[in-house]
Amino acid sequence: MNNCVTPFSLKDAPALIERLLPVQKLSVESYKEQEARQSKTLTALGSYWKGRKPLSLNKACILGCLLPATEDPARDLEIFEKLMAMDDESFVVRWKRRPRPKEILAMLSIAHIADYFTVEPEGVLPAFAPVDWSKPEYATVKVAWRADCNELERRRLEAQMLPKAPYREWVGQAQRPEEVMDTVHDHIWDAVNDHLGTSVHSFPELVEQLGIMRFGHRPRVADMFCGSGQLPFAAARLGCDVYASDLNPVACLLTWGVFNIVGGSEESRKKLAKAQLELVHRVQTEIDNLGVETDGKGWRAKVFLYCVETRCPQTGWLVPLLPTRVVSKGYRVVAELVPDPLTKRYAIQIRTGVSKAEIEAAETGTVGREGKYGEAYLIHHVAGVAYKTKLSTLRGDYQKSDGTIGNRLRPWEKLDFIPQPDDLLQERLYCIQWMRPKKKGKGEEYEFRSVTEDDLRREHVIQDYTARHLADWQRRGWVPDMRIEVGGPPRYQGLDLIRARGWTHWHHLFNPRQLLVGALVNRHSAACLTFSLTQVLNLNSRLSRFDNSEGGAAATKGAFDNQALNTLFNYGTRGIAFLRTALEQKYPSFPVDTNHMIEVHNHAADKFAKENDLYITDPPYGDAIKYEEILDFFIAWLRKNPPPEFAAWVWDSRRSLAIKGEDEDFRRSMVAAYKRMTECMSDNGIQVIMFTHQNGSIWGDMANIVWASGLQVTAAWYVATETDSALRAGSHVKGTVLLVCRKRQGALKTTRDDLAWEIQEEVEAQVQALTGLNQEAGASTATRTSSKTPTSRWRATPRRCACLPATPSLTAAT
Ligand SMILES: C[S@@+](CC[C@H](N)C(=O)[O-])C[C@H]1O[C@@H](n2cnc3c(N)ncnc32)[C@H](O)[C@@H]1O
């Protein structure tokens, strides 16, 4: 073992990621992380953010760039896997439970039990294992690990207890490395130091030493499309200096939260908890003063359910638009529509404890869908006759000369927050779920009830209050007054909000109760509480679906449940009592070292001047998520009155600067961004460009972009991050391509066409290896373990790209 720093220079050494990457194991780990959904490490900061790149993938890219590829690739791979907690001994800790000494002795053949364990009373057991514990004379025997048996030895023994199963199954049953971050790497440092000539006992030490060997200083890692901050977080946790930036201020907000909330100190967390409690108290007090969420008999509103209502043009009846009349399957609650021929209206009666058959009957509501695009229609019956009207007909949709759709819905105005009496589409409160503490025992009891005269009176109180205050709230920036932007080519979200409802401003997506809570939270908000605000907005808008499913929690879901902002015919509004969990959101704690450089900036990817060593980026591509449109949902609330920490950012999605589409504009902006990164990169710096594999045309694009930016590709990898059934099915695999690039120096050795072809060939070969030929990821542990002598598939050595340098050995510094 080598415990002193060997002054190797890695300045010109190829990086490990230019030679090998265990893409299959990485795919399995990435998939596991993606599947964790809400319990992903950073998701609590903003579950609304789509397209988070897995932390494991980010970590692999950073380490892969810093570690050298030596003349011993097999050992390189072993060490890399240890650092990624992919080795057998790490799985001992990642497993749900570690085996007890007696279990080990029952299972394993051990020549000398005394080498590992102390036994009391001495001499009762045989000298060797396995031990048959069913013997009565062993009943009172106590076994413990020897105090001088180190952690590595223990883990080696325990690793033999792991089931013989493919890697995928191991990962399926184990915890993610970050869940056992504190201890999982305890056994690896001697081996790491031995191989790398370092003297480290933690990632920050390792990263610092590798950075000095390669760049002369602690490595500066940058992500100019930082999004939710996944890469910056992985880099900071490893101990790198970090430069993170994004054009969109909501991305900057999330990345700020990564460092200041999840990565915050113990003290900052205490302050946050106190601020949250105060916020809840203030909001609760103001709402209680209005008396709009209690029934006066000890019950508090948990959820208010609203639906759109419209007049059927064929019958003249006012019909509530309910895609289903099932209010809650779990609680067996349905809404009964009781016709009143005199007023041509329906009363809505809420019935609880109904039979299964009644639930089934209630599945059909007054809104159906038909045709290829699922066009919605209203359907109701009068005197046994069914009347059906397409919603598009009802709205009077027509195609305008510019190809967009117009209709006769009245566009809402800036001070509107509920429909005007003459509007085609009205809104109606149709059910309330109430809650109160159980009389006996802990917890709450719940009741779904029909709407009463008293409830309607409370509705008027909140509507009047909003009418009196809205202009003031908007002026102060507590509530949005921002228009929904629709300019440019037809984009889905904005158009649907306007076409389907007549909404023209972002606050129209919130009803009076939701506006009041939003205004109160926004008014009292500090930087650290902005995450409570965004959480509340996501869960409490006219786009927040009420989950009526059997196992569902009878709660509202996020407006960002999918990638578009879809309008709903019926939705839920949470009472403040039910918003508490959002307001008092708990975040995981992974403190980052604040002595390191950590910067979060809000600018376009080509507008910066700071030099960095590694750029690891995940640029927007093609028809992926339209961040620059959907995030206006939050920008509208924050732009006028952001907390001081965020005041320097431009609270606008700056759509014209956002990189999007696949056309010439896209290519030009990508080149501008990557050219700038290349200019601001140390000469021996490395870039990893990630993008999601969507269609064949990307190869030519990416080759052109890389070339025009002054880069050369030194390796290309494919990591599948979608479902494992997709992995097996083969053709529909979707994942992430990693292009490893260096500055293009000197004579050019390849043409752009060759480059595109080589990237495509390489990635296609890897996709094949990951799918049809994916025996090893499904192979037994024995085979998997044998990957220590890597086969080409496990190492997945890339076919050498034309510009890949030959393997130099580590050169000793003079
Ligand atoms: C694919 S996302 C990055 C996601 C991120 N890797 C994550 O894990 O959350 C791309 C990001 O690029 C940002 N973006 C788009 N155009 C940009 C530009 N011109 N300059 C900087 N950032 C831009 C978007 O706001 C978005 O956050």
The ligand as a Tripos MOL2 file, in Angstrom:
@<TRIPOS>MOLECULE
LIG
   27    29     1     0     0
SMALL
NO_CHARGES

@<TRIPOS>ATOM
      1 C1        -32.0370   19.1550  -20.6550 C.3       1 LIG1
      2 S1        -32.1420   20.4930  -19.5680 S.3       1 LIG1
      3 C2        -30.8950   20.1620  -18.3950 C.3       1 LIG1
      4 C3        -31.3960   19.2190  -17.3410 C.3       1 LIG1
      5 C4        -30.3750   18.9370  -16.2630 C.3       1 LIG1
      6 N1        -29.2760   18.1640  -16.7350 N.3       1 LIG1
      7 C5        -31.0240   18.2200  -15.1120 C.2       1 LIG1
      8 O1        -30.5820   17.1080  -14.7460 O.co2     1 LIG1
      9 O2        -31.9760   18.7520  -14.5520 O.co2     1 LIG1
     10 C6        -31.5500   21.7860  -20.5120 C.3       1 LIG1
     11 C7        -31.4810   23.1290  -19.8180 C.3       1 LIG1
     12 O3        -30.9700   24.0690  -20.7520 O.3       1 LIG1
     13 C8        -31.5120   25.3380  -20.4380 C.3       1 LIG1
     14 N2        -31.3110   26.2200  -21.6110 N.ar      1 LIG1
     15 C9        -32.0110   26.2990  -22.7690 C.ar      1 LIG1
     16 N3        -31.4660   27.2130  -23.5870 N.ar      1 LIG1
     17 C10       -30.4000   27.7270  -22.9350 C.ar      1 LIG1
     18 C11       -29.4100   28.7040  -23.2680 C.ar      1 LIG1
     19 N4        -29.4160   29.3340  -24.4240 N.pl3     1 LIG1
     20 N5        -28.4650   28.9780  -22.3530 N.ar      1 LIG1
     21 C12       -28.4310   28.3500  -21.1570 C.ar      1 LIG1
     22 N6        -29.3350   27.4260  -20.7890 N.ar      1 LIG1
     23 C13       -30.3010   27.1160  -21.6740 C.ar      1 LIG1
     24 C14       -32.9410   25.0330  -20.0920 C.3       1 LIG1
     25 O4        -33.4950   26.0680  -19.2990 O.3       1 LIG1
     26 C15       -32.7990   23.7170  -19.3330 C.3       1 LIG1
     27 O5        -32.7100   23.9600  -17.9600 O.3       1 LIG1
@<TRIPOS>BOND
     1     1     2 1
     2     2     3 1
     3     2    10 1
     4     3     4 1
     5     4     5 1
     6     5     6 1
     7     5     7 1
     8     7     8 2
     9     7     9 1
    10    10    11 1
    11    11    12 1
    12    11    26 1
    13    12    13 1
    14    13    14 1
    15    13    24 1
    16    14    15 ar
    17    14    23 ar
    18    15    16 ar
    19    16    17 ar
    20    17    18 ar
    21    17    23 ar
    22    18    19 1
    23    18    20 ar
    24    20    21 ar
    25    21    22 ar
    26    22    23 ar
    27    24    25 1
    28    24    26 1
    29    26    27 1
@<TRIPOS>SUBSTRUCTURE
     1 LIG1         1 GROUP 0 **** ****
